[in-house]
Amino acid sequence: MILNARDTYRALEKAKKLKNVNYGVIGCGMMAREHIRNIALLPGARVSVVYDPVADLAEAAASLAGGAHVAESLEELLTFAALDALVIVSPNNLHVNQLREIAARRPLPILCEKPLYTNASDAAVIDDLRATYPHPIWVAMEYRYMPPVAALIDQVVEATGGVTMLSIREHRFPFLPKIGDWNRFNENTGGTLVEKCCHFFDLMHFILKSDPVQVMASAGQVLNHKEERYGGRTPDIWDSGYVIVDFASGARAMLELCMYAEGSRYQEEISAVGPSGKIEAFVPGPGRFWPTNLGPAPVPQLIVSPRNPKGPFAVDIPVDPALLAAGDHNGSTFYQHQRFNAVVRGEGIVEVTLDDGARAVAMGLAAQESARTGKAVAL
């Protein structure tokens, strides 16, 4: 695909003239429903067409979107007239081929769920898209936009004096059931440290503003899914682990993951430390999983702990109830779509790029390899 200045100019001019943005949604499972609910909260935005090979899922998504057209194939979706942008929410191992088909048939602005790809051999496809694709591609790393995490990112340099140590802990519920049980096997997901943890590797790079140079990991399948069988096969997806990442700046980051710790008050805890002090973000899990007998669900919190004068300062960071009701990610999906919508209209810039998405996958694949071999992996 060869681009020229005239094509790029025309695409930008068309984007600036959009009054309404019509979305096509590819894949109609649980996360797709969250995207649809959040798109509905944006002014001048609607889902006009959906596609999923499972007809019941597609029909349910179309109904949730207020009567979207149900396409019988990706090819048909891409021929739909009222279409300005695409949201890819299909299983991980389908992303690359769907991106290829979109590029060949009808390039449009894309918001693609993480991870971009699941196999190291597919990195070349992302390189080609980066060089040739004529429209914006935004990778859905919505954890950046969780209000307490966004607050930490905004204040991290002032609070720490420059981060030297970064720790991310996620203690959460096991992988949920998915259509076709695709998320039970590494061959479909890229492995837990890719599928689940690319979010956190993206946060590490984004917060530290430095490139990763080495990854060390210890991880495995301790408890979850061992008694399950799908087509006679036992799931091989991991449920826990530690990952340490060295960065070019000299900073270090650590991830601690446990997916049988849903009794925790907070699901994510992020701590950044530097010569001036420490800043922490505490993020609860989905409110729908919080036991009602325990009262209201926890409120996100930010704590700043300077070294001098000593004394932590804590502040609650509540999330708009309407955004909590629209999804499981503390309002971040809405803020992500708000920014992507601006890009489609020609009024913003892509904040989570193909480079960001590819780097996060590369870090996850390196972590999978390190845990498998017991050796550090250079990047």
Rosetta blueprint (number, residue, H / E / L):
1 M L
2 I L
3 L L
4 N L
5 A H
6 R H
7 D H
8 T H
9 Y H
10 R H
11 A H
12 L H
13 E H
14 K H
15 A H
16 K H
17 K L
18 L L
19 K L
20 N L
21 V E
22 N E
23 Y E
24 G E
25 V E
26 I E
27 G L
28 C L
29 G L
30 M H
31 M H
32 A H
33 R H
34 E H
35 H H
36 I H
37 R H
38 N H
39 I H
40 A L
41 L L
42 L L
43 P L
44 G L
45 A E
46 R E
47 V E
48 S E
49 V E
50 V E
51 Y E
52 D L
53 P L
54 V L
55 A H
56 D H
57 L H
58 A H
59 E H
60 A H
61 A H
62 A H
63 S H
64 L H
65 A L
66 G L
67 G L
68 A L
69 H E
70 V E
71 A E
72 E L
73 S L
74 L H
75 E H
76 E H
77 L H
78 L H
79 T L
80 F L
81 A L
82 A L
83 L L
84 D L
85 A E
86 L E
87 V E
88 I E
89 V L
90 S L
91 P L
92 N H
93 N H
94 L H
95 H H
96 V H
97 N H
98 Q H
99 L H
100 R H
101 E H
102 I H
103 A H
104 A H
105 R H
106 R L
107 P L
108 L L
109 P L
110 I E
111 L E
112 C E
113 E E
114 K L
115 P L
116 L L
117 Y L
118 T L
119 N L
120 A H
121 S H
122 D H
123 A H
124 A H
125 V H
126 I H
127 D H
128 D H
129 L H
130 R H
131 A H
132 T H
133 Y L
134 P L
135 H L
136 P L
137 I E
138 W E
139 V E
140 A E
141 M L
142 E H
143 Y H
144 R H
145 Y H
146 M L
147 P H
148 P H
149 V H
150 A H
151 A H
152 L H
153 I H
154 D H
155 Q H
156 V H
157 V H
158 E H
159 A H
160 T H
161 G L
162 G L
163 V L
164 T L
165 M E
166 L E
167 S E
168 I E
169 R E
170 E E
171 H E
172 R L
173 F L
174 P L
175 F L
176 L L
177 P L
178 K L
179 I H
180 G H
181 D H
182 W H
183 N H
184 R H
185 F L
186 N H
187 E H
188 N H
189 T H
190 G L
191 G L
192 T H
193 L H
194 V H
195 E H
196 K L
197 C L
198 C H
199 H H
200 F H
201 F H
202 D H
203 L H
204 M H
205 H H
206 F H
207 I H
208 L H
209 K L
210 S L
211 D L
212 P E
213 V E
214 Q E
215 V E
216 M E
217 A E
218 S E
219 A E
220 G E
221 Q L
222 V L
223 L L
224 N L
225 H L
226 K L
227 E L
228 E L
229 R L
230 Y E
231 G L
232 G L
233 R E
234 T L
235 P L
236 D L
237 I L
238 W L
239 D L
240 S E
241 G E
242 Y E
243 V E
244 I E
245 V E
246 D E
247 F E
248 A L
249 S L
250 G L
251 A L
252 R E
253 A E
254 M E
255 L E
256 E E
257 L E
258 C E
259 M L
260 Y L
261 A L
262 E L
263 G L
264 S L
265 R L
266 Y L
267 Q L
268 E E
269 E E
270 I E
271 S E
272 A E
273 V E
274 G E
275 P L
276 S L
277 G E
278 K E
279 I E
280 E E
281 A E
282 F E
283 V E
284 P L
285 G L
286 P L
287 G H
288 R H
289 F H
290 W L
291 P L
292 T H
293 N H
294 L H
295 G L
296 P L
297 A L
298 P L
299 V L
300 P L
301 Q E
302 L E
303 I E
304 V E
305 S E
306 P E
307 R L
308 N L
309 P L
310 K L
311 G L
312 P L
313 F E
314 A E
315 V E
316 D E
317 I L
318 P L
319 V L
320 D L
321 P H
322 A H
323 L H
324 L H
325 A H
326 A L
327 G L
328 D L
329 H L
330 N L
331 G L
332 S H
333 T H
334 F H
335 Y H
336 Q H
337 H H
338 Q H
339 R H
340 F H
341 N H
342 A H
343 V H
344 V H
345 R L
346 G L
347 E L
348 G L
349 I L
350 V L
351 E L
352 V L
353 T L
354 L H
355 D H
356 D H
357 G H
358 A H
359 R H
360 A H
361 V H
362 A H
363 M H
364 G H
365 L H
366 A H
367 A H
368 Q H
369 E H
370 S H
371 A H
372 R H
373 T H
374 G L
375 K L
376 A L
377 V E
378 A E
379 L L
